[in-house]
Amino acid sequence: MIKISEKYAKRKNNFWNFLSDIPEIDIIAGPLSKLWEERVKKEIQLFELWVKIDPTFPFSKLRLSETSSRKFIVRLNSRELFGAKREWLDVSLLIPINYPFSWPSLGDPRTDIVFFNYLRRWTNNHPFCMPPIIRTWWRKYRGKAGITHFLYAFSIFVTIAGRSSYRKLKFILDL
């Protein structure tokens, strides 16, 4: 069972602290490991717990794909992240073989065309990639960071990289 300290329950505004807020996952296993199924359960459990703790989190309903053990599906609030008219959008999360030492990638270029169109429009057709500081932070966790950590980092940095929005005011200024 993933435990959240009392500080989360007492806080009125929940914003991500890069160093400590989202709990680590104690099972270090990748897609080729015998412990992968347990890791998947912990990933989903932590995600669902974090959605309850942080109502501003622009993702919901994380689940493993029926077609691949290295692919998750997550609902993304495209109105919240990109200012789109359509609110919720299912997007793939692709898990690399060396996960959790390398982070996943959001969006499958073959199936998530709408997501990539939103992302391109949001960044004015500039390529978007996670900044190098996140790679250093991810390595520091030594396999204990997971999908929830990645999605929070993505939501913060896509907000910074994109056009101005009220979302930026909500959680960038409080970091």
N, C-alpha and C positions, 0 to 999 in steps of 0.2 A: 504494500500500500504506500502510495506517495504521500508524504506528510508536508503540510504547509504550516509554517509557524504562525503564532497568534498575531504577529505584526500585520499580516495580510488581512485578517478579519477586521482589525481595528482601523485600518486606513480608509479614509473616505474616497480619495482619488488614487487609483492604482495605475502607476506608470512604471514602465520597465526600467529597472536598474541593471545595466549590462553585467554587473558583477554578481548579483546575488538573488534577485527576485524569483525567477523561475527555477524551481528545484531541478537538481541534476537527476539523470536516470542512472540507476545503479547497475543495470545490466549492460555491459559493453559487448555488443554482438552486431555483426553485419548480416547481410542477406545470405551469406554462405555458411553461417554458423548454426550449430544445433540449437542455440538459444534465441534464434531470430523470432520465433513465434512469441516467446516471452517478452522480447524487446518491443515487438509490435503492440502487444497488450499494454505495456507500460507507456508507450508513446501515446496511444489513444486515451488512456486513463489520465495522463498528465494534461493532454490537450483539453479534454472535457472539464477537468478541474479548473484549468486556467480560464476557460471561457466563462465559467461561473464567477471567478474572482475578478476578472477584468472585463466588464461589459462593453468597453470600447474596442475590444479585440475584433478586427474586421474579418474574422474567419469563423467558420462553424462546421460541424458534421464531418470530422476527419474519419476516414474509413479506408481499409485496404481494398485495392482494386480486385475484382473477381478474375481478371485476366493475367495478373502478374503479382508475384510476391515482392517485387521491387518498385511497385507503383501504388501510391496512395491517391485518394481523391479528397479534395477539401472544397468547401463552399467559401467563396470569396465575396465580400460585400463590395462590388464594383462601384456602387454609388459613393460609398465612404472613401475608398482608396483613390478612385479616378474621376469622381464627379459624374459618372455615367447615369443615364436614365434607368437602365436596367439595374436592379438592386443585387440579386444573388446570381452567382455564376459558378458552376462546378469547374475546377481546375485540377490538373494532374500534378502530383509531386513525384519526381523521378529520383529514385534512391541509387546512388553509385555503389559499385561493388565494395569499395573501401569505406563505406559508411560504417560507423559514425565519425570516422576520422576526417572525412570530407563531407561537406554539407550537401543536402539534396538540391535539386533545381526545380523551380516552380514553373510549370507549364511544359507541355509536350508540343513541340512545333507541328506535329502531324495532326493533333486533335484540338488543341486549344487556341485556335485562330482568333476567336473573339477576344480572349485575354491578351494575346500579343498585340492586337490592334489597339486595345485600350492602353496598354503599356507604351506603345509607340506614340500614340497621340499625347499621352500624359507627359512624356519626356521630349516632346517636339522632334520626334524621329531620331533622337540620339540613342545610341546603345546604352542599355542599363546593365550594370553588373555590380555585385556587392563590393564595397570598398575594401582595400587590403587590411584595414584595421580589424575587420570582422574575421578574416582568416587567422590573424594572431589570437584574437579572443577565442575563436572556435578551437584552436589547437590547445589553448590553455586548459580547456575542459577535458582533454584526453579521452574522448569517446563518451563523455557523460552528457553532452549537449544533444538535443534532439530536434524534432520537427517543430515543436512549439517555439523553441529558441530561435530557430531559423525564420519562422514566419513572422515573429516579432521584429527581428532585424530587418527582414524584407519590407515590412510595412513602414518602418521608420525611414529606411533609406530610399524607398520609392517615393515617399512623401517629400523628402529633402530634394530629390532629383527632379521632381515634377513641378508643374505649375503651382502657383500659390493656392492654398485651400485652407478652410477652417480646420481641417484635420491637423495641419502643421501647427497651428496655434494650440490645439489640444495637447499633443504629446511631444512635440519637439521642444517647446519652450520650457516644459517642466523637467526635461532631462538635465 
